[in-house]
Amino acid sequence: MKRIFYFFQFLFIKILFLFFKSLPLKTAKFIASIIFRIIGRLSNAHKTAIKNCKYVFPNYKEGKINSIVNKSWGNVGETICELLRFQEIYDKNKIIIKGLNNIEFLRKNKKQAIFIGIHQSNWEVMVPMLDRLNLNVGGIYRHINNPYLDNLILDLRKKTLKGGKSFYTPKGKKSAKNLVQAVNNSLSIVLLIDQKDSSGENVYFFNRKVKTQTGFLKIARKFNLPIIPVKNKRLSNDKIELTFFEPIFHNNININDNLMMENIHSIIEKWITSNPSQWFWQHKRFN
C-alpha cells in the first residue's frame, strides 16, 4: 500500500512540475508559493515549524510566528520552481555572487575546501553555482522517503551540473565513503549543516543541545581543508545572493569538534534570525 501511495504521490508532483514548467518563471513561482502555503498548513510539518519558530523567537506573537512559517512554505515553492528552471535563472543573472575573493585562491590553485550552508533561500543553487565557478564538488543531500520522488529530484539536481566531475550523493554511510573518495580525488565538499543528524554529536544550537553532524570537521582536520560558510539570501529584486565567507581552518589542537561546531552554529544562527522567513523551519531540529 505504501508503494502505491508513493507512486500516486509521485504522479501528482510530476504533473505539478510539468504545470510549473509550462508557465513563465515569475508566474510559476507566485502560484507555487501559494500552493505550498496552503498545502503546508495542512501537514504535520506545519506544526513542527510553528513549534521550532516559537522556540527560537519566544517573544514573538502568534501572528508574527504564523507569518514567518507561511512565508517559509512559500519559499519552498519558489525553490522548487527555480530548481526546475535553473539554467533559466542562471542565464538571466538571477544569482549574485559576493565574497568571490574568499575562494579565488581555490580556483587559481585548484585547491579543495568544504563549503557549508543551510536550508535557506534557495539552497539548491549552491552546488551548481560552485560547479560553474570551475570547482569540482561533491554535494550531500537528504534522501526523500518516496523513492520515486527521490529519483525525480536527484535527476533534476544532476541536470544542473555542467562539470564532468561534480556529483551528488545521499546522506548516510554511502556519502561518507563517497566524500572521502572525493577528497582523495581532489574534489571539494558541499553540505548543509542545519538539520538534525541522529548519529551526530550533541552540540548547542540556539542554546539547546541537539544532534549535529560533525564528521565533516574530522575530514577538514585530517586533510587540512578550509571550511567556507556560504550565506544564501533572497533579495527584493527577485534575485538570489550567495556570499562566500572567509575560510575557517580547524587545525587548532585546543579546539575540539564540538567547540568548532558551536562557533559555526553561532554564524548560521545570525543568518536564520536575520531572515527567518527564508529558513526551512519544518525539520524536527530541536527534538
C-alpha positions in Angstrom: 0.0 0.0 0.0 2.9 2.4 0.8 4.4 1.9 -2.7 1.0 2.5 -4.3 0.7 5.7 -2.3 4.2 6.8 -3.2 3.5 6.1 -6.8 0.4 8.3 -6.9 2.1 11.0 -4.9 4.9 10.9 -7.5 2.4 11.2 -10.3 0.7 14.3 -8.7 4.1 16.0 -8.1 5.2 15.2 -11.6 2.1 16.7 -13.1 2.5 19.7 -10.8 6.1 20.1 -12.0 5.1 20.0 -15.7 2.5 22.7 -14.9 5.1 24.9 -13.3 7.5 24.4 -16.3 4.7 25.5 -18.7 4.3 28.9 -17.1 6.6 32.0 -17.1 9.0 31.7 -14.3 7.7 34.6 -12.2 4.1 33.4 -12.6 5.1 29.8 -11.7 6.9 30.9 -8.5 3.9 33.0 -7.4 1.5 30.1 -7.9 3.9 27.6 -6.3 4.3 29.9 -3.3 0.5 30.0 -2.8 0.1 26.2 -3.3 2.8 25.4 -0.8 1.5 27.8 1.7 -2.0 26.1 1.5 -0.7 22.5 1.4 1.9 23.2 4.1 -0.6 24.4 6.6 -2.5 21.1 6.3 0.6 19.0 7.1 2.1 17.8 10.3 5.3 19.5 9.3 3.5 22.8 9.8 3.1 22.1 13.5 6.8 21.3 13.7 7.6 24.6 12.0 5.4 26.6 14.4 7.0 24.8 17.4 10.5 25.5 16.1 9.9 29.1 15.4 8.3 29.7 18.8 11.4 28.2 20.4 13.8 30.5 18.5 11.6 33.5 18.9 9.8 33.1 22.3 8.8 36.7 22.5 7.1 36.9 19.1 3.3 37.0 18.9 1.2 34.2 17.3 0.6 36.3 14.2 4.2 37.0 13.5 5.1 33.3 14.0 2.4 32.3 11.6 3.6 34.9 9.0 7.3 33.6 9.2 6.2 30.0 8.8 3.8 30.7 5.9 6.5 32.6 4.1 8.8 29.7 4.7 6.4 27.4 2.9 6.2 29.9 0.1 10.0 29.9 -0.2 9.9 26.1 -0.6 7.6 26.5 -3.6 9.8 29.1 -5.2 12.9 27.0 -4.6 11.3 24.0 -6.4 10.3 26.2 -9.4 13.9 27.6 -9.6 15.3 24.1 -9.5 13.1 23.1 -12.4 14.4 26.1 -14.4 17.9 26.5 -13.0 19.5 27.2 -16.4 17.0 30.0 -17.0 17.7 31.8 -13.7 21.4 31.4 -14.3 21.2 32.8 -17.8 19.1 35.7 -16.6 21.8 36.6 -14.0 19.3 35.9 -11.1 22.2 34.7 -8.9 24.5 37.2 -7.5 27.9 36.1 -6.1 29.6 38.1 -3.3 32.9 37.3 -1.4 34.4 35.7 -4.5 37.8 36.9 -3.2 37.4 34.4 -0.4 37.5 31.4 -2.8 39.8 32.9 -5.5 42.8 31.0 -4.1 40.9 27.7 -4.5 40.1 28.5 -8.2 43.6 29.7 -9.1 45.5 26.9 -7.4 42.9 24.1 -7.9 42.7 23.6 -4.1 39.9 21.9 -2.2 37.5 23.1 0.5 34.4 22.2 2.5 31.6 24.5 1.7 28.8 24.7 4.3 25.4 26.3 4.1 21.9 25.9 5.4 18.4 25.3 4.1 17.7 29.0 3.5 16.6 31.0 0.5 17.3 28.6 -2.5 19.7 26.1 -1.1 19.6 24.2 -4.4 21.8 26.7 -6.2 25.0 26.1 -4.1 26.3 23.0 -5.8 25.6 24.0 -9.5 27.0 27.5 -8.9 30.2 26.2 -7.5 30.3 23.8 -10.4 30.0 26.7 -12.8 32.8 28.5 -10.9 35.0 25.7 -12.1 35.2 24.0 -8.7 34.6 20.2 -8.8 32.4 19.4 -5.9 30.5 16.5 -4.2 27.2 17.6 -2.8 25.4 15.7 0.0 21.6 15.6 0.1 19.0 14.1 2.4 17.1 11.4 0.5 13.3 11.6 0.2 11.3 8.6 1.7 9.3 8.3 -1.5 11.8 6.5 -3.8 10.0 7.8 -7.0 10.2 11.4 -5.9 13.8 10.9 -4.6 14.9 9.8 -8.1 12.9 12.6 -9.7 14.6 15.3 -7.6 18.0 13.7 -7.9 17.7 13.7 -11.7 16.8 17.5 -11.6 19.8 18.2 -9.5 22.1 16.3 -11.8 20.9 18.2 -14.8 22.0 21.5 -13.2 25.7 20.3 -13.3 28.0 21.2 -16.2 31.3 20.0 -14.9 32.3 16.4 -15.6 33.5 15.5 -12.1 30.9 17.1 -9.8 28.3 14.8 -8.3 25.6 14.3 -5.7 25.4 11.6 -3.0 22.7 10.8 -0.4 23.4 11.4 3.3 24.5 8.2 5.1 27.2 5.6 5.1 27.5 5.8 1.3 28.0 9.5 1.3 30.8 9.2 4.0 32.6 6.8 1.7 32.0 8.9 -1.4 33.2 12.1 0.3 36.4 10.6 1.4 36.9 9.3 -2.1 36.0 12.7 -3.4 38.7 14.4 -1.2 41.2 11.8 -2.3 40.3 12.7 -5.9 40.9 16.4 -5.4 37.2 17.4 -5.2 35.6 19.9 -2.7 32.6 19.0 -0.5 29.3 20.9 -0.2 26.9 20.2 2.6 24.0 21.8 4.5 24.6 21.6 8.2 21.5 22.9 9.9 19.4 19.7 10.1 19.4 17.0 12.7 21.8 14.1 12.5 20.6 11.2 14.6 24.1 9.7 14.7 25.8 13.0 15.3 27.1 14.8 18.4 25.1 16.8 20.9 26.1 20.4 20.2 24.4 23.7 21.3 22.2 25.3 18.6 20.1 28.2 19.8 21.0 27.4 23.4 19.8 23.8 23.2 21.9 20.7 22.7 20.8 18.9 19.5 22.2 16.0 17.4 24.5 17.6 14.9 26.7 16.3 12.1 30.4 16.9 12.9 32.0 14.3 10.6 33.0 17.0 8.0 35.1 18.6 10.8 37.2 15.4 11.1 37.7 15.4 7.3 38.7 19.1 7.5 41.2 18.5 10.2 42.7 15.3 8.7 43.2 16.8 5.2 43.8 20.4 6.4 40.9 21.7 4.3 39.5 25.2 4.7 35.8 25.4 5.8 33.9 28.1 3.9 30.5 29.2 5.1 28.1 30.3 2.3 25.2 32.5 3.1 22.1 32.2 0.9 19.7 35.1 0.7 16.7 36.1 -1.4 16.7 39.8 -2.4 13.7 42.0 -3.0 14.5 42.3 -6.7 13.8 38.5 -7.3 17.4 37.6 -7.2 19.4 35.2 -5.0 22.6 36.3 -3.3 25.4 33.8 -2.4 28.1 35.2 -0.1 31.3 33.3 0.5 32.8 34.0 3.9 36.4 33.9 4.9 37.8 30.3 5.3 37.9 28.7 8.7 40.7 26.3 9.5 40.1 23.5 12.0 43.7 23.0 12.9 43.9 24.3 16.5 44.5 21.3 18.8 42.9 23.2 21.7 39.6 23.4 19.8 37.7 20.1 19.5 34.9 19.3 17.0 32.1 20.3 19.3 33.5 23.7 20.2 34.2 24.4 16.5 30.7 23.3 15.6 29.3 25.7 18.3 31.4 28.5 16.6 29.9 27.6 13.3 26.4 27.4 14.8 26.8 31.0 16.0 27.3 32.1 12.4 24.3 30.3 11.0 22.1 31.4 13.9 22.7 35.0 12.8 21.7 34.0 9.2 18.5 32.5 10.4 17.4 35.3 12.8 18.2 38.0 10.2 16.0 36.3 7.5 13.7 33.9 9.4 11.0 33.6 6.7 13.6 32.2 4.3 14.7 29.3 6.6 13.2 25.7 6.4 11.6 25.5 9.8 9.8 22.3 9.0 12.5 19.9 10.1 12.4 18.4 13.6 15.6 20.1 14.6 15.0 20.7 18.3 13.5 17.3 19.3 
